[in-house]
Amino acid sequence: MKYFVLTFLLALALALAPAISTAQTPEYSIEAIRYADSPGDTVADMVMGAPRDEKIDSIYAIWLIRGGGRNILFDSGFHRERWFKIWTVLDYLRPDEAVRLAGVKPEEVTDVIISHAHWDHMGGIDLFPRATVWIQREEFRYYTGEAWQPGGDHGGIDPDDVQELVRINTEGRLRLVDGDDQEIIPGIRVYTGARHTYASQYLRVDGDPPFILASDNVYLYRNLTEHAASATFSDADHAANVAAQKRMAELAGSLDRIVPGHDALQFQRFPVEGRIARIR
């Protein structure tokens, strides 16, 4: 009798497994939120090999992913005053206020996934006081240590952001991601290999269809169509960045489902209301 009961229970478990798996992966919505404009950027700084005299108006964005009881931000923007003195930033709205436009209060953000440690992507982590912050372990290690030693490279990294990252770690709100192809939240998987910074990561949001949020691992749609590298940690990483773009296309199933980090075209390709583009 026990044999038949066990057999029945095993068969039932196998039959329910797909449904259970589906239930564990929420149906996420994805929105791009434009919090500032960056006029007259040099294309060659974003698309390696482009003419030096070509200019483009780009944008600063963060991405809001909602589902399964979570409000997840991919990147956190910036707000420290020094960067407004270095770069031309127009139509600025602080990232926590920009998120409010999507109906989410800053304290309701549950997770912030940081693509990389540059000032305009990690500089807003202190604006979301209850969020768990996710970053690659090697990115954290390098920019809290070796980058500031003789011979290190901390270009584009704000020391105040690094101190904030360490503080969040001491509060128990930091999660270090161990490398490539890691599902950190059900249906949210991160990948490395593009080397925009020492150990940058990009994001795949599962669903029908899946999307890749590339951040600066792909600056513009033009990087994809011309198979041209984005800016990388070193010139030697250009080939790895192009290879990563090819992998992104495979993971997304289409170039059209890769969302670049600074391209204003995402606010033309998807339905837009104010500062928000509904990607899915």
Secondary structure, DSSP 4 states (H G I P E B T S, - for coil): -HHHHHHHHHHHHHHHHHHHHHHHS---EEEEEEEEEEEEEEGGGTSTTS-TT-EEEEEEEEEEEEETTEEEEE------THHHHHS--BS---HHHHHHTTT--GGG--EEE-S--SHHHHTTGGG-TT-EEEEEHHHHHHHTTGGGSTT---TT--HHHHHHHHHHHHTT-EEEE-SSSEEEETTEEEE----SSTT--EEEE-SSS-EEEEETTS-SHHHHHTT-PPP-SSGGGHHHHHHHHHHHHHHHSSGGGEEESS-TTHHHHS-EETTEEE--
